[in-house]
Amino acid sequence: MDKLTFYALSSPEKLDRIGQYLEQRLNKEVKWRRVEFVFIAMDALDQLLVSCHAQSLNLFVESFLKMVQKLLECEEPELQILATASFVKFANIEEDTPSYHRRYDFFVSKFSSMSHSGLQKQETRTKIRRAGLHGLQGLVRKTVSDDLQVNIWDPVHMDKIVPSLLFNMHDPSLYEEHPSFIAETVFRDLICRASYGCIKSVVKPVLIHMDNHSLWVPNQFAVKCFKIIMYSVQAQYGYIVISSLLDHLDEHVKTDPSIKSSIVSVLFQAVLISAGGSIGPSVLEVFNILLRHLRISVDNKSQNTELRNKEIEFEDEVINTIAFANNLPDYQKIEIMMFVMGKFPQFSSDEDTCAMDTQLQMNLLRTLLKVATKYETVTFSNAFPPEFLHPLLRMSLLDDSLMRVTVQNILQTLIDRHDNTQKLKPVRIPGDISKLNLTIEKSSRQDILFMKKSGMQFYWHIYENMQMTSNRVDNFEALYCTMCLLAVELGDGEILIELFRLALDIQQMIVTSAGLPLTHKCAIHGLIAAYMNLLTHLTDIPSLAEYISQVIELRREQYLFDQNKIAECFSNSGHDTIRLSSSFIQKPYSADHDFNVREKQKYNEEITVESLKQMLAEDNIVNKELEDKKRLEILETFRSAPFEEIVARSEAKSNHFHNKLNEILDMVVDPVEASEDDVNNATVPVYQMTYPDLFVY
């Protein structure tokens, strides 16, 4: 053998002749079943391959591969194992010159079939499968790094290689020589070597294998496979795997909910592994697909109880999967919450609100809460952009009490920056507030400006929430917690006075309202007492704290908080109490307010000739007095009212004018339509025309 090796190295041009001779001898030995000579011939070939690196090695390799193929076609297991071992040695050799015409189609098919060996003898079956897996590993290593050779990533090859690996991974084992362990190693190696354009070539056969063998339910094996994929794939390509799973979910829109639930569960595990930057640029597209499936599930819900339970599990899995927003930066979380908010209808009328399925609204709110839970609020202006805050507050007035609680939970999650929510959950009046261990910091100037601009929205919606007759205990507790968080996080100076004003207005509403049940009134009285008790400890005004404590002690005698007494305490401490005298009864203006919904006025005044004469004969002194009084009120407003309130009133009037102008312009029709309407209206007799109510007495 040494002489043969020396001769081959001295005369590399003779390598092809040596290969042809060994090939002929091997064919004879195989034909006559002289296995020991076959082993000798293959050993000689292996040593020549390892020793020689001449340019003419390509011709020798052709003879070598023919001999390996010849042995693989034999029925004897030991010859197949021998051929595979020789091929693996060949695969580890780095050739100096590539071969453009060499093909490995036979080896892909043969090694894949060996990986599926079903021989009765277990020991032999295990050896054959092990050899097939090693052959596939060598094949991948040999071809994956050379673009000029056969493209191993073609679907025709991946559709054979990947299922062979997955088939052997079904029975897990920690023994390194077990086919399952080898298959998992080869699978990881295959994914690690996959480039950007080849990821889907690996993932798609995995998904098809799961479908063909019904491996989604239960999904332990599917989760295991995709964990291997996510941990092995290059970090920047992780979003391709997630995108493939979403596409596969789209293909299963009409399948059993349990299968869809398992796919989403696998997706959830994949996105948890994925790093923050690997989801890709189409984050909103991912959310759009998940929310679309959520809506489809709710819109097409089954009447069968068992099937509906599976659909609910699927919807829960979708909501949990949206938790991959936890890995995103905070600014993207706000974008996602605004995107989810856009899935709600624009509530311009009650009909639009009812048109949306209650279950879908609840699922969307749960999705919002899921994302908001991981958002870390720094400034309220960033956490509550107007495009997000106004629709969210409007949803706090929905008819469903459970939805209102969820909205309050979302607000609490975004307002609370110091984990005070759980400390404020039960409505109670502690003797010593310090025992609650509240974390209180001074509000920043930016947050105070935010509350001056948007605080009225919070106050009015809380005020309206208190009046809803469908409130339950958890609603009142949620409202109390939100009010307390506003006080703890933003209770500084003028904001505290506005919160006192809110509490007094709610108290006045209870006294004057005839529609609230007695139980609601009692609950709100207790809520206001607890809230006042908290506010007094934040103001650090001893006289006010003493007064609030006195009222709480005298509650058995139906004692109410006196606005004048509270104003006096603030005045003695040097605070401006002008805001304390204003109420929240009037709804603050918002750009999406609907001015089209109005109640028709009913005129009960009797108009006769005598009454008209009396009106003409009246003196104008009364009108002048009313005008003077109104003028004085306007002057007083501009002298004493805060600048923000004056600006808000001015904007409300201006916006009201523009809205009216837009309504008029919308009523203007095109000339063609107008001419058609004129022709139609011309045929209607005058006595059949219908006039508006305001034109007829």
C-alpha positions in Angstrom: 0.0 0.0 0.0 2.9 2.3 0.7 4.4 1.6 -2.7 1.0 2.3 -4.4 0.7 5.6 -2.5 4.2 6.6 -3.4 3.6 5.8 -7.1 0.3 7.8 -7.1 2.1 10.8 -5.5 5.0 10.5 -7.9 2.8 10.2 -11.0 -0.5 11.9 -10.3 -1.5 11.6 -13.9 -1.8 7.8 -13.3 -4.5 8.3 -10.6 -7.4 7.9 -13.0 -5.9 4.6 -14.3 -5.4 3.4 -10.8 -9.0 4.3 -10.0 -10.3 2.4 -13.1 -8.3 -0.7 -12.2 -9.6 -0.7 -8.6 -13.1 -0.2 -9.8 -12.9 -3.3 -12.1 -11.5 -5.4 -9.3 -14.2 -4.2 -6.9 -16.9 -5.1 -9.3 -15.5 -8.7 -9.6 -15.2 -9.1 -5.9 -18.7 -7.9 -5.3 -20.0 -10.2 -8.0 -18.3 -13.2 -6.4 -19.3 -12.1 -2.9 -15.7 -12.0 -1.7 -16.4 -9.4 1.0 -12.9 -9.4 2.6 -11.3 -8.3 -0.8 -14.0 -5.6 -1.0 -12.9 -4.2 2.3 -9.2 -4.2 1.1 -10.1 -2.4 -2.1 -12.1 0.3 -0.3 -9.3 0.8 2.3 -6.9 1.3 -0.6 -9.2 3.9 -2.2 -9.7 5.7 1.2 -5.9 6.0 1.7 -5.3 7.3 -1.8 -8.0 9.9 -1.4 -6.5 11.2 1.9 -2.9 11.2 0.5 -3.4 12.7 -3.0 -4.4 16.3 -3.7 -3.5 16.6 -7.3 -5.6 18.4 -9.8 -6.3 15.1 -11.6 -8.0 13.9 -8.4 -11.4 14.6 -9.9 -11.1 11.7 -12.4 -10.1 9.4 -9.5 -13.1 10.7 -7.5 -15.5 9.7 -10.3 -14.3 6.1 -10.1 -14.4 6.2 -6.3 -18.1 7.4 -6.3 -19.0 4.7 -8.7 -17.6 2.1 -6.4 -19.4 3.7 -3.4 -22.7 3.6 -5.4 -22.1 0.0 -6.3 -21.7 -1.0 -2.7 -24.7 1.0 -1.6 -26.8 -0.9 -4.1 -25.9 -4.2 -2.5 -28.3 -5.9 -0.1 -25.6 -6.7 2.5 -25.9 -4.3 5.4 -22.1 -4.4 6.1 -21.3 -3.3 2.5 -23.8 -0.4 2.8 -22.2 0.6 6.1 -18.7 0.3 4.5 -19.7 2.5 1.6 -21.2 5.1 3.8 -18.0 5.3 6.0 -15.9 5.8 2.8 -18.2 8.5 1.6 -18.0 10.4 4.9 -14.2 10.3 4.7 -14.4 11.7 1.2 -16.8 14.4 2.3 -14.3 15.7 4.9 -11.7 16.2 2.2 -11.3 19.7 0.9 -10.8 19.6 -2.9 -8.6 22.2 -4.6 -10.7 22.4 -7.7 -14.5 22.1 -7.8 -16.3 19.7 -10.0 -19.1 21.2 -12.0 -20.6 18.0 -13.4 -20.7 15.9 -10.3 -24.2 15.0 -9.0 -25.3 13.5 -5.7 -29.0 12.7 -6.4 -28.5 9.0 -5.9 -26.7 9.5 -2.6 -29.5 11.8 -1.3 -32.1 9.2 -2.1 -30.1 6.2 -0.8 -29.0 7.8 2.5 -32.6 9.0 3.1 -33.9 5.5 2.5 -31.3 4.0 4.8 -32.4 6.5 7.5 -35.9 4.9 7.2 -34.7 1.4 7.4 -37.3 -1.1 8.7 -35.3 -4.3 9.0 -36.6 -6.7 11.6 -33.4 -7.1 13.5 -33.1 -4.1 15.7 -29.3 -4.0 15.9 -28.9 -4.1 12.2 -31.7 -1.6 11.7 -30.0 0.8 14.1 -26.7 0.5 12.3 -28.2 1.1 8.9 -30.1 4.2 10.1 -27.0 5.5 11.8 -25.0 5.0 8.6 -27.7 6.8 6.6 -27.7 9.8 8.9 -23.9 10.0 8.8 -24.1 9.9 5.0 -26.6 12.8 5.0 -24.4 14.8 7.3 -21.4 14.2 5.0 -23.4 15.1 2.0 -24.5 18.4 3.5 -21.0 19.3 4.5 -19.6 18.4 1.1 -22.1 20.5 -0.9 -23.3 23.3 1.2 -20.1 25.4 1.1 -19.6 25.2 -2.7 -22.1 27.1 -4.8 -20.6 25.6 -8.0 -21.6 22.1 -7.0 -25.1 20.7 -6.8 -27.5 22.8 -4.8 -28.5 20.7 -1.8 -31.1 23.3 -0.8 -33.3 22.5 -3.7 -36.8 21.4 -2.6 -36.3 18.1 -4.3 -33.4 17.3 -2.0 -34.8 19.0 1.2 -38.0 17.1 0.9 -36.0 13.9 1.4 -33.4 15.0 3.8 -35.5 16.8 6.4 -38.2 14.2 6.8 -35.5 11.5 7.3 -34.0 13.5 10.1 -37.4 14.2 11.7 -38.4 10.5 11.4 -35.4 9.5 13.5 -36.0 12.3 16.1 -39.3 10.9 17.2 -37.8 8.7 19.8 -35.5 10.9 21.9 -32.3 9.5 23.4 -29.3 10.8 25.3 -27.0 8.0 23.9 -24.7 9.7 21.4 -24.7 6.7 19.0 -28.5 6.5 18.9 -30.1 7.5 15.6 -32.2 10.1 17.4 -29.2 11.9 18.8 -27.4 11.8 15.5 -30.4 13.0 13.6 -30.8 16.0 16.0 -27.1 16.9 15.6 -27.4 16.7 11.8 -30.6 18.8 11.9 -28.9 21.5 13.9 -25.9 21.4 11.6 -28.2 21.8 8.6 -30.0 24.8 10.0 -26.8 26.5 11.1 -25.4 26.3 7.5 -28.6 27.7 6.0 -28.3 31.2 4.5 -31.0 33.8 4.1 -32.6 32.3 1.0 -32.4 28.7 2.3 -34.3 29.0 5.6 -37.7 28.4 4.0 -36.4 25.4 2.1 -35.7 23.7 5.5 -38.8 25.0 7.4 -41.4 24.1 4.8 -40.6 20.3 4.8 -40.8 20.5 8.6 -44.3 21.9 8.4 -45.4 19.4 5.8 -44.1 16.6 7.9 -46.1 17.8 10.9 -49.2 17.9 8.7 -48.7 14.5 7.0 -48.1 12.6 10.3 -50.6 14.6 12.5 -48.0 15.8 14.8 -49.6 19.1 15.7 -51.9 17.5 18.4 -50.3 17.0 20.8 -47.6 19.5 19.8 -44.6 18.5 22.1 -42.6 17.2 19.1 -43.5 20.3 17.0 -42.4 22.6 19.8 -39.1 20.7 20.2 -38.4 20.9 16.5 -39.0 24.6 16.2 -37.0 25.3 19.4 -34.1 23.6 17.7 -34.7 25.7 14.6 -34.9 29.0 16.5 -31.8 28.2 18.6 -29.8 27.1 15.6 -30.7 29.6 13.0 -28.7 32.8 12.7 -30.3 35.5 14.8 -31.0 37.9 12.0 -33.0 35.2 10.1 -35.3 34.2 13.0 -38.2 36.3 11.6 -38.3 34.1 8.5 -39.2 31.1 10.6 -42.0 33.1 12.3 -43.2 34.3 8.9 -43.3 30.7 7.6 -45.4 29.7 10.7 -47.8 32.5 10.0 -48.2 31.5 6.4 -48.8 28.0 7.4 -51.5 29.2 9.9 -53.2 31.0 7.0 -53.4 27.7 5.2 -55.2 26.1 8.1 -58.0 28.7 8.5 -60.8 26.2 8.1 -59.1 23.3 9.9 -59.8 22.0 13.4 -59.3 24.7 16.1 -57.1 22.4 18.1 -54.6 22.2 15.2 -54.6 25.9 14.8 -54.2 26.3 18.6 -51.2 24.0 18.5 -49.6 25.9 15.5 -50.1 29.2 17.4 -48.6 27.6 20.5 -45.5 26.6 18.5 -45.4 30.2 17.2 -45.6 31.5 20.7 -42.5 29.4 21.7 -40.7 30.6 18.6 -41.3 34.3 19.2 -40.2 34.0 22.9 -36.8 32.6 21.7 -36.5 35.2 19.0 -34.4 38.2 20.1 -35.8 41.8 20.1 -34.4 42.7 16.8 -35.1 39.5 14.9 -38.8 39.8 14.4 -38.1 41.9 11.3 -39.5 45.1 9.9 -43.0 43.8 9.4 -44.0 43.7 13.1 -47.4 45.2 12.4 -48.0 42.7 9.7 -47.4 39.8 12.1 -49.9 41.4 14.5 -52.3 42.0 11.6 -52.3 38.2 10.7 -52.8 37.2 14.3 -55.7 39.6 14.9 -57.2 38.6 11.6 -57.3 35.0 12.7 -58.7 36.1 16.0 -61.6 37.9 14.3 -62.2 35.0 11.9 -62.5 32.7 14.9 -65.0 34.9 16.7 -67.0 35.7 13.5 -67.4 32.0 12.6 -67.8 30.6 16.1 -69.5 27.3 16.3 -72.7 26.5 18.1 -71.3 23.1 19.2 -70.1 23.4 22.8 -67.1 21.2 22.5 -65.9 22.8 19.3 -66.5 26.3 20.7 -64.3 25.4 23.7 -61.5 24.5 21.3 -62.0 27.8 19.5 -61.7 29.7 22.8 -58.4 27.9 23.5 -57.2 29.0 20.0 -58.2 32.6 20.7 -56.4 32.5 24.1 -53.3 31.1 22.3 -53.4 34.0 19.8 -53.6 36.6 22.6 -50.7 34.9 24.4 -48.6 34.8 21.3 -48.9 38.6 20.9 -46.7 38.6 24.0 -43.7 38.7 21.7 -44.2 42.5 21.9 -42.4 42.1 25.2 -39.2 41.8 23.2 -39.8 45.0 21.3 -38.7 48.5 22.3 -41.3 50.6 24.0 -42.0 52.9 21.1 -43.0 49.9 19.0 -45.3 48.7 21.8 -47.2 52.0 21.6 -47.5 51.6 17.8 -48.8 48.0 18.3 -51.4 49.2 20.9 -52.5 51.9 18.5 -52.7 49.3 15.7 -54.8 47.1 17.9 -57.0 50.1 18.8 -57.5 50.6 15.1 -59.3 47.2 14.9 -62.1 48.6 17.0 -64.9 50.4 15.1 -65.1 54.2 15.3 -68.0 54.5 17.7 -70.0 57.3 16.1 -73.3 55.8 17.1 -74.8 53.1 19.2 -75.5 51.0 16.1 -71.8 50.8 15.3 -70.9 49.8 18.8 -73.4 46.9 18.8 -72.3 45.8 15.4 -69.1 44.5 16.7 -69.1 41.1 18.5 -68.7 41.5 22.3 -66.4 38.6 22.4 -64.1 40.1 19.8 -64.0 43.4 21.6 -63.1 41.6 24.8 -60.3 39.7 23.1 -58.9 42.9 21.6 -59.0 44.5 25.0 -57.1 41.5 26.5 -54.6 41.9 23.7 -54.1 45.5 24.6 -53.7 44.6 28.3 -51.1 42.0 27.3 -49.0 44.5 25.5 -49.5 47.3 28.0 -48.3 45.1 30.9 -44.7 45.0 29.6 -44.6 48.7 28.6 -42.5 50.9 30.9 -44.0 54.4 31.2 -41.4 57.2 31.4 -43.5 60.2 30.4 -47.3 60.2 30.1 -47.2 62.2 26.8 -45.5 59.2 25.2 -47.6 56.6 26.8 -50.9 58.3 26.0 -50.7 59.9 22.5 -54.1 61.5 21.6 -54.7 58.9 18.9 -54.6 56.2 21.6 -55.9 57.9 24.7 -59.2 59.2 23.3 -60.5 55.9 21.8 -59.4 54.1 25.0 -61.3 56.4 27.2 -64.3 56.1 25.0 -64.2 52.4 25.4 -64.3 52.9 29.2 -68.0 53.8 28.7 -69.0 50.5 27.0 -72.1 48.8 28.3 -70.3 45.6 29.3 -69.1 46.0 32.9 -66.3 43.4 32.4 -64.9 45.4 29.4 -64.9 48.6 31.5 -62.8 46.8 34.2 -60.4 45.7 31.5 -60.1 49.2 30.2 -59.4 50.5 33.7 -56.7 47.8 34.1 -55.0 49.0 30.9 -55.1 52.6 32.2 -53.7 51.5 35.5 -50.9 49.5 33.9 -49.8 52.5 31.9 -50.2 55.1 34.7 -48.5 53.1 37.4 -44.7 53.6 37.3 -43.8 52.5 40.8 -45.8 49.2 41.3 -48.5 50.9 43.5 -51.5 49.2 41.8 -51.8 46.2 44.1 -51.4 48.3 47.1 -54.4 50.4 46.1 -56.7 47.7 44.8 -59.1 47.2 47.7 -61.2 50.3 48.7 -60.3 50.9 52.3 -59.6 53.8 54.7 -56.3 52.9 56.5 -55.5 54.7 59.7 -52.0 55.3 58.6 -51.3 55.7 54.8 -47.6 55.0 55.3 -48.4 51.4 56.0 -49.4 51.0 52.4 -45.7 51.6 51.5 -46.6 53.7 48.5 -43.8 54.9 46.3 -44.4 58.6 45.6 -42.1 60.9 43.5 -42.5 64.5 42.5 -44.2 64.9 39.1 -42.1 66.2 36.3 -43.0 69.4 34.5 -43.7 67.4 31.3 -46.3 65.2 33.1 -48.0 68.2 34.7 -48.3 69.9 31.3 -49.8 66.6 30.0 -52.4 66.6 32.7 -53.3 70.3 32.1 -53.9 69.4 28.5 -55.6 66.0 28.8 -56.6 65.7 32.4 -60.1 66.8 31.7 -60.6 63.7 29.5 -59.6 61.5 32.4 -61.9 63.3 34.9 -65.0 63.4 32.7 -64.8 59.7 31.8 -64.3 58.7 35.5 -67.3 60.9 36.4 -69.4 59.3 33.7 -68.3 55.8 34.7 -69.5 56.4 38.3 -73.0 57.0 37.0 -73.4 53.7 35.1 -76.0 51.5 36.7 -74.4 48.3 35.5 -71.4 48.9 37.7 -70.3 46.1 40.0 -67.9 45.9 43.0 -64.9 45.3 40.7 -65.9 48.3 38.6 -65.9 50.6 41.6 -62.6 49.1 42.8 -61.0 49.6 39.4 -62.2 53.2 39.2 -60.9 53.9 42.7 -57.5 52.4 41.8 -57.3 54.6 38.7 -58.2 57.7 40.6 -55.6 56.9 43.3 -52.9 56.2 40.7 -53.6 59.6 39.1 -53.2 61.2 42.5 -50.0 59.3 43.5 -48.3 59.6 40.1 -49.4 63.1 39.2 -50.8 64.7 42.4 -48.9 67.9 42.5 -50.2 71.4 43.1 -53.1 72.3 40.8 -53.6 68.7 39.8 -54.5 67.8 43.4 -57.1 70.5 43.6 -58.7 69.2 40.4 -58.8 65.7 41.9 -60.6 67.2 44.9 -63.0 68.9 42.6 -63.6 65.6 40.8 -64.4 63.9 44.1 -66.8 66.7 45.1 -68.6 66.6 41.8 -69.1 62.8 42.1 -70.4 63.4 45.6 -72.8 66.0 44.3 -73.9 63.7 41.5 -74.8 61.0 44.1 -77.0 63.5 46.1 -78.8 64.8 43.1 -79.2 61.7 41.0 -82.4 59.8 41.2 -81.6 57.0 38.9 -78.7 55.4 40.8 -79.6 52.4 43.1 -79.1 52.9 46.8 -76.4 50.3 46.8 -74.4 52.2 44.2 -74.8 55.4 46.2 -73.5 53.8 49.3 -70.6 52.3 47.5 -69.6 55.6 45.8 -69.9 57.4 49.2 -67.4 54.9 50.7 -65.2 55.2 47.6 -65.1 59.1 47.9 -64.3 58.9 51.6 -61.4 56.6 51.0 -60.2 58.8 48.1 -60.4 62.0 50.2 -58.5 60.3 52.9 -55.7 59.4 50.5 -55.7 62.9 48.9 -55.3 64.6 52.3 -52.1 62.7 53.0 -50.7 63.8 49.7 -51.5 67.5 50.3 -49.8 67.7 53.7 -52.3 70.2 55.0 -53.1 69.3 58.7 -56.4 71.3 58.8 -57.7 69.5 55.7 -56.7 66.1 57.0 -58.4 66.9 60.3 -61.6 67.9 58.5 -61.7 64.8 56.3 -61.1 62.6 59.3 -63.9 64.4 61.1 -66.4 63.8 58.3 -65.4 60.2 58.1 -66.1 59.8 61.8 -69.5 61.5 61.4 -70.6 59.4 58.4 -73.2 57.7 60.6 -75.0 61.0 60.7 -75.1 61.3 56.9 -72.5 64.0 56.8 -71.2 65.2 53.4 -67.9 66.8 52.5 -68.4 70.6 52.3 -66.9 72.3 49.3 -66.6 75.6 51.1 -64.7 74.0 54.0 -62.2 72.3 51.7 -61.8 75.6 49.7 -61.1 77.4 53.0 -58.4 74.9 53.9 -56.7 75.3 50.6 -56.9 79.1 50.8 -55.3 79.2 54.2 -52.4 77.2 52.7 -51.9 79.7 49.9 -53.5 77.6 47.0 -55.7 79.0 44.2 -59.2 77.6 44.7 -60.8 78.9 41.5 -60.7 75.5 39.8 -62.4 74.0 42.9 -65.6 75.9 42.1 -65.9 74.5 38.5 -67.6 71.2 37.8 -67.1 68.3 35.4 -70.7 68.0 34.4 -70.0 69.3 30.9 -68.2 66.8 28.6 -64.8 68.0 27.4 -64.5 68.6 23.7 -62.8 65.9 21.6 -62.2 66.0 17.9 -64.2 62.9 17.3 -67.3 64.1 19.1 -70.5 63.4 17.1 -72.6 66.5 16.7 -75.1 64.7 14.5 -76.9 62.9 17.4 -79.2 65.4 19.0 -82.5 65.2 20.8 -85.4 66.8 19.2 -86.7 69.8 21.1 -90.4 69.8 22.0 -92.2 73.2 22.1 -95.0 73.2 24.6 -95.6 77.0 24.5 -99.0 78.0 23.1 -98.7 80.8 20.5 -101.8 83.0 20.1 -102.5 86.5 18.8 -102.8 87.8 22.4 -99.4 86.4 23.3 -97.8 88.0 20.2 -99.3 91.4 21.2 -98.0 91.0 24.7 -94.5 90.2 23.4 -94.6 93.4 21.2 -95.8 95.6 24.0 -93.1 94.4 26.5 -90.3 96.7 27.4 -86.8 95.8 26.5 -85.4 96.3 30.0 -85.4 92.6 30.8 -83.4 91.8 27.7 -80.9 94.5 28.5 -80.4 93.2 32.0 -79.8 89.7 30.7 -77.3 91.0 28.2 -75.5 93.0 30.8 -75.3 90.0 33.1 -73.9 87.8 30.3 -71.3 90.5 29.5 -70.2 90.6 33.1 -69.9 86.8 33.2 -67.7 86.8 30.1 -65.5 89.5 31.6 -65.2 87.6 34.8 -64.3 84.5 32.9 -61.4 86.2 31.1 -60.2 87.7 34.3 -60.2 84.7 36.6 -60.4 81.6 34.5 -57.2 79.7 33.7 -55.6 80.2 30.3 -56.1 76.5 29.3 -59.8 76.7 30.0 -60.2 79.8 27.8 -58.3 78.2 25.0 -60.4 75.0 25.3 -63.6 77.0 25.0 -62.3 78.9 22.0 -61.2 75.7 20.2 -64.6 74.1 21.0 -66.4 76.9 19.3 -64.1 77.0 16.3 -64.2 73.2 15.8 -68.0 73.3 16.2 -68.1 75.9 13.4 -65.9 73.8 11.2 -67.9 70.7 11.8 -71.1 72.5 10.9 -69.4 73.8 7.7 -68.3 70.2 6.8 -71.9 69.0 7.4 -73.2 71.6 5.0 -70.6 70.8 2.4 -71.4 67.1 2.6 -75.0 67.9 1.9 -74.1 69.5 -1.4 -74.5 67.0 -4.2 -73.0 66.8 -7.7 -74.8 68.6 -10.5 -75.8 65.4 -12.1 -77.3 64.1 -8.9 -78.9 67.4 -8.2 -80.6 67.5 -11.6 -82.0 63.9 -11.1 -83.3 64.9 -7.7 -84.9 68.0 -9.2 -86.7 65.9 -11.7 -87.9 63.4 -9.0 -89.0 66.2 -6.6 -90.8 68.0 -9.4 -93.3 65.2 -9.6 -94.2 65.5 -5.9 -97.3 67.7 -5.2 -96.8 70.5 -2.8 -99.4 69.2 -0.3 -97.4 65.9 -0.1 -94.1 67.5 0.9 -92.8 66.7 4.4 -91.3 69.7 6.4 -88.9 69.4 9.3 -90.4 69.6 12.8 -88.7 72.9 13.5 -90.6 74.5 10.6 -94.1 73.4 11.8 -95.9 74.4 15.0 
